[in-house]
C-alpha cells in the first residue's frame, strides 16, 4: 500500500519545511469541530456530573467517527480521481500530522534568546509552548521547562502519530490527532471540564499508553547513539517513569533527565498558583543552554530510528 511510504515522505517534508501555519491546516479543522461540541455543551447547561460525563463520551464517539470516515472518504475519492493525486494527498496529510520540526523550531527560539542573554524574550517564547507561568523563571528553570516540553512531546507529537499512521494510514492518524486535540481542549480537572472532559483525558491516556513506552525505548537507543549517559537513562526511567499525574508523560521525560543528568519536574506555577509535582531524575549537574540542543538531538535521533524500523517493516511486508 502506497500510504506506508507517504508517511516517510511526509516526515522528510516536515524536516525541511516545518509545520505550516494557515487556516486550512487540518488540525485547525479538528479544533473547529471540537468547539462546536463545547458550544453545544454550554448551551445545554448540564448540571449532573453523570450526564456531563455521558455527553463528553458521546461527543468523543461522534467526533472521532466523523473524522475517521471523512478522511477515509477523502483518501478513496482522491485515489479514484487519479492514483498519483491520492498519493500526494496522503503525503500532504502525513506531513500535517507529524510535527518534529515545529517542536524543534519553537524550542530553538528559547535557545537563541538565552544565547543572546535576552531572558525576557526567552520567557515569552517559552510561554508559547508550556502551560505554566514563565514571567519570573530564571535561566535554569527556563532550560529545564524547554527540555521537559521536548521530551514529553516526542511521544504525542511525533512518535505516536507515526505509529498510528503506520497502522491505519491517514484516517487513523487523524483520529489520533483528534483524540490529542480533544484532550488538550477539554481534558482539565476544573469545574467546567471535571466530568465533561474526563472521557477525553482517559481516552488520550489509552491511545498514548503504548506509544509513550515505545518512545522511551527509542530514546534510550538514541542516548546510546549520541554517547550520552545510557546507564543513568535506564536507571532513571525504571525509577521515575510514573512520577507524573499522567501515566504516560514521565516515560520520555525520565529517559531524557537520566541521559542529560538533570532533575526535571518539581513545583511549577499555573495562573499564580504553585502546583507541587514529583521530580524526575537526579540533580547531577546544573542545566546548561546546550542541553536544549541535546534534547532536540534525542528527539530527532529517536524519530529517525523509528522511521528506519518502519521502512524495514514496510519493505518486508510489501
RAKA-V794492 format. One record per residue. N is the residue number from 1. RES is the residue in one letter. PHI is phi in radians with two decimals (999 if undefined). PSI is psi in radians with two decimals (none if undefined). NEAR is the number of other C-alpha atoms within 12 Angstrom. Layout:
n res phi psi near
N RES PHI PSI NEAR
N RES PHI PSI NEAR
//
This chain:
n res phi psi near
1 X 999 2.39 19
2 X -1.16 -0.59 25
3 X -1.03 -0.42 38
4 X -1.02 -0.79 33
5 X -1.39 -0.40 31
6 X -1.07 -0.59 35
7 X -1.06 -0.82 44
8 X -1.17 -0.72 36
9 X -1.14 -0.71 28
10 X -1.05 -0.70 38
11 X -1.11 -0.77 39
12 X -1.12 -0.66 27
13 X -1.14 -0.71 25
14 X -1.09 -0.70 30
15 X -1.05 -0.56 26
16 X -1.52 -0.84 18
17 X -1.72 -0.46 21
18 X 1.37 3.13 23
19 X -1.39 2.14 31
20 X -1.30 2.41 24
21 X -1.83 1.75 14
22 X -2.66 2.81 11
23 X -1.08 -0.32 12
24 X -1.60 0.05 14
25 X -1.07 2.26 20
26 X -1.07 -0.47 32
27 X -1.19 -0.56 33
28 X -1.16 -0.60 22
29 X -1.07 -0.74 23
30 X -1.10 -0.74 35
31 X -1.08 -0.67 27
32 X -1.12 -0.78 21
33 X -1.09 -0.78 25
34 X -1.06 -0.69 35
35 X -1.10 -0.59 21
36 X -1.09 -0.74 19
37 X -1.13 -0.68 28
38 X -1.20 -0.71 29
39 X -1.11 -0.71 15
40 X -1.10 -0.72 17
41 X -1.04 -0.76 27
42 X -1.10 -0.71 18
43 X -1.19 -0.66 11
44 X -1.20 -0.47 14
45 X 0.92 0.91 16
46 X -1.26 2.29 21
47 X -1.77 -0.63 19
48 X -1.34 2.20 15
49 X -0.94 -0.69 19
50 X -1.12 -0.72 17
51 X -1.24 -0.61 19
52 X -1.05 -0.76 29
53 X -1.12 -0.78 28
54 X -1.09 -0.73 21
55 X -1.06 -0.79 30
56 X -1.06 -0.71 38
57 X -1.13 -0.83 28
58 X -1.13 -0.64 21
59 X -1.08 -0.73 32
60 X -1.08 -0.82 39
61 X -1.05 -0.80 23
62 X -1.14 -0.86 22
63 X -1.13 -0.79 33
64 X -1.16 -0.67 31
65 X -1.13 -0.77 21
66 X -1.04 -0.83 22
67 X -1.08 -0.80 31
68 X -1.04 -0.88 28
69 X -1.29 -0.53 20
70 X -1.09 -0.85 23
71 X -1.34 -0.51 31
72 X -1.12 -0.74 26
73 X -1.13 -0.76 17
74 X -1.10 -0.75 22
75 X -1.04 -0.83 34
76 X -1.13 -0.69 23
77 X -1.10 -0.83 20
78 X -1.11 -0.64 19
79 X -1.22 -0.57 21
80 X -1.24 -0.62 14
81 X -1.15 -0.88 14
82 X -2.83 2.34 14
83 X -0.98 -0.83 18
84 X -1.22 -0.51 18
85 X -1.14 -0.67 19
86 X -1.11 -0.73 27
87 X -1.09 -0.81 31
88 X -1.07 -0.73 24
89 X -1.06 -0.79 32
90 X -1.16 -0.64 41
91 X -1.11 -0.81 31
92 X -1.11 -0.76 30
93 X -1.14 -0.69 42
94 X -1.09 -0.71 45
95 X -1.04 -0.72 41
96 X -1.18 -0.61 43
97 X -1.35 -0.63 49
98 X -1.61 2.34 49
99 X -2.42 0.86 41
100 X -1.20 -0.62 43
101 X -1.14 -0.65 34
102 X -1.09 -0.79 32
103 X -1.10 -0.74 39
104 X -1.11 -0.83 38
105 X -1.07 -0.81 28
106 X -1.17 -0.68 30
107 X -1.23 -0.57 44
108 X -1.27 -0.37 31
109 X -1.12 -0.72 31
110 X -1.13 -0.79 44
111 X -0.98 -0.86 38
112 X -1.15 -0.66 25
113 X -1.11 -0.73 24
114 X -1.17 -0.67 31
115 X -1.08 -0.57 20
116 X -1.57 0.17 14
117 X 1.02 0.52 16
118 X -1.80 1.45 19
119 X -1.14 -0.61 28
120 X -1.15 -0.74 21
121 X -1.20 -0.64 24
122 X -1.09 -0.75 36
123 X -1.08 -0.71 34
124 X -1.12 -0.86 27
125 X -1.10 -0.65 30
126 X -1.12 -0.64 41
127 X -1.08 -0.36 27
128 X -1.33 -0.34 23
129 X -2.10 -0.02 30
130 X -2.28 2.81 28
131 X -1.61 -0.25 22
132 X -1.34 2.87 29
133 X -1.25 2.39 27
134 X -2.09 -0.12 32
135 X -1.06 -0.49 24
136 X -1.96 0.15 21
137 X -1.24 2.39 25
138 X -1.42 2.98 21
139 X -0.96 -0.83 29
140 X -1.12 -0.69 28
141 X -1.14 -0.63 35
142 X -1.12 -0.78 43
143 X -1.06 -0.83 42
144 X -1.12 -0.71 44
145 X -1.11 -0.66 45
146 X -1.15 -0.76 50
147 X -1.12 -0.74 49
148 X -1.01 -0.76 46
149 X -1.13 -0.76 39
150 X -1.07 -0.84 46
151 X -1.12 -0.81 51
152 X -1.15 -0.72 45
153 X -1.39 -0.16 44
154 X -0.97 -0.75 51
155 X -1.25 -1.08 46
156 X -1.42 -0.25 47
157 X -1.74 -0.32 37
158 X -2.30 -1.10 48
159 X -1.16 -0.86 47
160 X -1.04 -0.84 43
161 X -1.00 -0.70 47
162 X -1.08 -0.74 51
163 X -1.12 -0.81 38
164 X -1.22 -0.58 34
165 X -1.12 -0.71 37
166 X -1.15 -0.61 35
167 X -1.36 -0.81 23
168 X -2.31 0.32 25
169 X 1.17 -2.83 36
170 X -1.01 -0.76 47
171 X -0.99 -0.82 35
172 X -1.28 -0.59 34
173 X -1.07 -0.72 42
174 X -1.24 -0.57 45
175 X -1.10 -0.75 39
176 X -1.05 -0.80 45
177 X -1.10 -0.57 43
178 X -1.18 -0.73 42
179 X -1.06 -0.81 44
180 X -1.08 -0.74 37
181 X -1.19 -0.72 34
182 X -1.05 -0.77 42
183 X -1.09 -0.72 35
184 X -1.21 -0.37 27
185 X -1.69 -0.60 29
186 X -2.24 -0.08 39
187 X -1.43 0.90 32
188 X -2.00 2.63 22
189 X -1.68 1.12 20
190 X -2.15 -3.11 12
191 X -1.04 -0.71 15
192 X -1.29 -0.73 24
193 X -1.86 0.01 29
194 X -0.86 -0.85 24
195 X -1.79 -0.64 29
196 X -1.07 -0.73 39
197 X -1.65 0.03 40
198 X -1.10 -0.74 35
199 X -1.13 -0.71 31
200 X -1.07 -0.75 39
201 X -1.13 -0.76 34
202 X -1.20 -0.67 32
203 X -1.14 -0.68 30
204 X -1.09 -0.69 35
205 X -1.07 -0.71 30
206 X -1.16 -0.82 22
207 X -1.12 -0.55 31
208 X -1.67 -0.04 38
209 X -1.01 -0.98 24
210 X -1.28 -0.80 24
211 X -0.98 -0.64 35
212 X -1.11 -0.68 40
213 X -1.33 -0.63 33
214 X -1.12 -0.74 29
215 X -1.02 -0.74 46
216 X -1.11 -0.74 45
217 X -1.11 -0.73 35
218 X -1.11 -0.67 37
219 X -1.20 -0.59 51
220 X -1.12 -0.75 41
221 X -1.10 -0.72 31
222 X -1.10 -0.64 33
223 X -1.05 -0.71 36
224 X -1.14 -0.80 25
225 X -1.08 -0.70 20
226 X -1.46 0.03 23
227 X 1.03 0.71 20
228 X -1.63 -2.98 27
229 X -1.44 1.48 27
230 X -1.11 -0.79 29
231 X -1.01 -0.78 22
232 X -1.24 -0.60 29
233 X -1.06 -0.77 40
234 X -1.18 -0.73 33
235 X -1.05 -0.85 24
236 X -1.21 -0.62 37
237 X -1.05 -0.86 35
238 X -1.08 -0.70 25
239 X -1.39 -0.72 22
240 X -2.01 0.18 32
241 X -1.16 -0.24 36
242 X -1.94 0.29 27
243 X -1.46 0.96 28
244 X -2.73 2.66 25
245 X -1.10 -0.59 21
246 X -1.42 2.46 26
247 X -1.25 -0.12 26
248 X -2.04 -0.56 37
249 X -1.09 -0.58 39
250 X -1.37 -0.18 43
251 X -1.09 -0.95 47
252 X -1.29 -0.58 53
253 X -1.08 -0.68 54
254 X -1.15 -0.77 47
255 X -1.09 -0.79 55
256 X -1.10 -0.77 60
257 X -1.05 -0.76 54
258 X -1.17 -0.72 41
259 X -1.12 -0.63 45
260 X -1.67 -0.13 48
261 X 1.25 0.59 34
262 X -2.01 2.81 37
263 X -1.90 2.01 35
264 X -1.79 3.13 45
265 X 1.33 -2.62 40
266 X 1.51 -3.02 23
267 X -1.15 2.43 21
268 X -2.42 2.77 27
269 X -1.88 2.24 22
270 X -2.17 2.04 17
271 X 0.90 0.76 13
272 X 1.45 -0.06 13
273 X -1.89 2.21 11
274 X -1.34 2.21 13
275 X -2.00 2.08 17
276 X -1.39 2.30 15
277 X -2.29 2.71 18
278 X -1.18 2.60 22
279 X -1.47 2.73 29
280 X -2.23 2.06 39
281 X 1.65 3.04 38
282 X -1.94 2.57 29
283 X -1.44 1.16 21
284 X -1.22 -0.63 18
285 X -2.58 2.84 18
286 X -1.30 2.55 20
287 X -1.21 2.37 30
288 X -2.02 2.75 24
289 X -0.98 -0.70 33
290 X -1.16 -0.23 24
291 X -1.13 -0.45 35
292 X -1.13 -0.71 40
293 X -1.08 -0.75 29
294 X -1.12 -0.69 35
295 X -1.10 -0.71 47
296 X -1.17 -0.65 39
297 X -1.10 -0.73 34
298 X -1.04 -0.73 45
299 X -1.08 -0.86 46
300 X -1.23 -0.72 39
301 X -1.15 -0.70 30
302 X -1.03 -0.76 37
303 X -1.16 -0.74 42
304 X -1.12 -0.65 29
305 X -1.04 -0.80 27
306 X -1.12 -0.73 35
307 X -1.03 -0.75 32
308 X -1.11 -0.76 20
309 X -1.07 -0.79 19
310 X -1.10 -0.73 27
311 X -1.08 -0.75 23
312 X -1.08 -0.81 16
313 X -1.08 -0.71 16
314 X -1.12 -0.73 21
315 X -1.16 -0.66 14
316 X -1.18 -0.76 9
317 X -1.25 -0.56 11
318 X -2.12 none 13
//
